């Protein structure tokens, strides 16, 4: 039992100390679009101050192809970690006050993702397509990504 605890404690300390890094979100106020040939779809990731509620691929004729859904990945937030160097469950406050709290991640952005099925002619006419997004109360249009083979 004591050996098990000795193996677990270093792992817990590494989690607490390593937790001051946070996870990577896309850059603020960006739209990333790529073509995924395995599912024949345009994959979109949007990071904006307002939430993106609609994504569609629009051809030269104006006919839209809607995303099946727009999934929420992240909302505006501040994530805090345990005090750096502190241990979980520590109740006593050291002399001089509590240790500083690490801000692991902070974002004022809504991050969403969507997958839009590519029409049959996408590979030949992709330059005629645009990605149209509904971000809050405004419309945002970006170029469609080029098709790739893998």
C-alpha positions as CSV (number, residue, x, y, z in Angstrom):
1,X,0.0,0.0,0.0
2,X,2.8,2.4,0.9
3,X,4.6,1.7,-2.4
4,X,1.4,2.5,-4.3
5,X,1.1,5.9,-2.5
6,X,4.8,6.6,-3.3
7,X,4.1,6.0,-7.0
8,X,0.9,8.1,-7.0
9,X,2.2,11.2,-5.2
10,X,4.8,12.2,-7.8
11,X,2.1,11.9,-10.5
12,X,-0.2,14.1,-8.5
13,X,2.5,16.7,-8.0
14,X,3.3,16.7,-11.7
15,X,-0.4,17.3,-12.5
16,X,-0.7,20.2,-10.1
17,X,2.6,21.8,-11.2
18,X,2.1,21.1,-14.9
19,X,-1.5,22.4,-14.8
20,X,-0.3,26.0,-15.0
21,X,0.0,25.6,-18.8
22,X,-3.6,25.4,-20.1
23,X,-4.9,24.1,-23.4
24,X,-4.5,25.7,-26.7
25,X,-7.4,27.5,-28.4
26,X,-7.4,28.9,-31.9
27,X,-6.2,32.5,-32.2
28,X,-8.9,35.1,-31.3
29,X,-11.2,36.4,-34.0
30,X,-10.2,33.8,-36.6
31,X,-11.9,31.4,-39.0
32,X,-10.0,28.3,-39.9
33,X,-11.4,26.2,-42.8
34,X,-10.0,23.1,-44.3
35,X,-11.2,20.4,-46.7
36,X,-11.3,16.8,-45.2
37,X,-11.2,14.4,-48.1
38,X,-11.9,11.4,-45.9
39,X,-15.4,12.7,-45.1
40,X,-15.7,15.0,-48.2
41,X,-16.5,18.0,-46.0
42,X,-15.4,21.5,-45.3
43,X,-14.3,21.6,-41.6
44,X,-14.7,25.0,-39.9
45,X,-13.3,26.3,-36.5
46,X,-14.4,29.8,-35.6
47,X,-13.1,31.9,-32.7
48,X,-15.1,35.1,-32.2
49,X,-16.4,37.5,-29.5
50,X,-19.9,36.5,-30.5
51,X,-21.2,33.0,-30.9
52,X,-21.4,31.5,-34.4
53,X,-24.8,30.0,-34.8
54,X,-24.9,29.1,-38.5
55,X,-22.3,27.9,-41.1
56,X,-23.0,27.1,-44.8
57,X,-21.1,26.6,-48.0
58,X,-22.5,28.9,-50.8
59,X,-21.9,28.2,-54.5
60,X,-21.7,30.7,-57.4
61,X,-25.5,30.1,-57.9
62,X,-26.2,31.2,-54.4
63,X,-27.5,27.8,-53.2
64,X,-26.4,27.1,-49.7
65,X,-25.3,23.8,-48.2
66,X,-25.8,24.0,-44.4
67,X,-23.6,22.4,-41.8
68,X,-25.3,19.5,-40.0
69,X,-24.7,21.3,-36.7
70,X,-22.5,24.0,-35.2
71,X,-20.9,22.6,-32.1
72,X,-19.8,24.8,-29.2
73,X,-16.2,24.0,-28.3
74,X,-15.5,26.8,-25.8
75,X,-17.2,29.8,-24.2
76,X,-15.7,33.0,-22.7
77,X,-14.0,31.9,-19.5
78,X,-11.1,32.0,-17.1
79,X,-9.9,28.7,-15.8
80,X,-7.9,28.7,-12.6
81,X,-5.6,25.9,-11.4
82,X,-4.7,25.0,-7.8
83,X,-2.1,27.3,-6.4
84,X,1.2,26.6,-8.1
85,X,3.3,24.4,-5.9
86,X,0.3,23.7,-3.7
87,X,-1.2,20.3,-3.0
88,X,-4.9,19.4,-3.4
89,X,-6.7,19.5,-0.1
90,X,-4.2,21.9,1.5
91,X,-6.2,23.6,4.3
92,X,-3.6,25.7,6.1
93,X,-2.8,29.2,4.8
94,X,1.0,29.7,4.9
95,X,2.5,32.8,6.5
96,X,2.2,35.8,4.2
97,X,-1.1,34.7,2.8
98,X,-2.2,32.1,0.3
99,X,0.0,31.2,-2.6
100,X,-0.8,32.8,-6.0
101,X,-3.4,31.1,-8.1
102,X,-2.4,30.2,-11.7
103,X,-4.6,31.3,-14.5
104,X,-4.5,28.2,-16.7
105,X,-6.5,29.7,-19.6
106,X,-8.4,32.9,-20.3
107,X,-10.5,33.6,-23.3
108,X,-13.2,36.2,-24.3
109,X,-14.1,34.1,-27.3
110,X,-16.7,31.7,-28.4
111,X,-15.1,28.8,-30.2
112,X,-17.3,26.6,-32.5
113,X,-16.7,23.9,-35.0
114,X,-18.8,22.8,-37.9
115,X,-18.6,20.2,-40.8
116,X,-20.3,21.1,-44.1
117,X,-20.7,18.3,-46.7
118,X,-19.0,19.2,-50.0
119,X,-21.2,19.2,-53.1
120,X,-20.2,16.8,-55.9
121,X,-18.6,19.5,-58.0
122,X,-16.5,21.0,-55.1
123,X,-13.2,19.6,-56.2
124,X,-13.5,21.2,-59.7
125,X,-15.3,24.4,-58.7
126,X,-14.1,25.1,-55.1
127,X,-13.0,28.7,-56.0
128,X,-16.6,29.5,-56.8
129,X,-17.6,28.5,-53.2
130,X,-17.6,30.7,-50.1
131,X,-18.2,29.8,-46.4
132,X,-20.9,32.0,-44.9
133,X,-21.2,32.3,-41.2
134,X,-23.8,33.9,-38.8
135,X,-21.7,35.4,-36.0
136,X,-23.9,37.0,-33.4
137,X,-26.1,39.5,-35.4
138,X,-23.7,39.8,-38.4
139,X,-22.8,37.8,-41.4
140,X,-19.2,36.8,-42.1
141,X,-18.0,35.4,-45.4
142,X,-14.6,33.7,-46.0
143,X,-13.1,31.9,-49.0
144,X,-13.6,28.1,-49.2
145,X,-10.6,26.0,-48.7
146,X,-8.9,24.2,-51.6
147,X,-9.7,20.4,-51.9
148,X,-6.8,18.2,-50.9
149,X,-6.2,14.5,-51.7
150,X,-5.1,13.4,-48.3
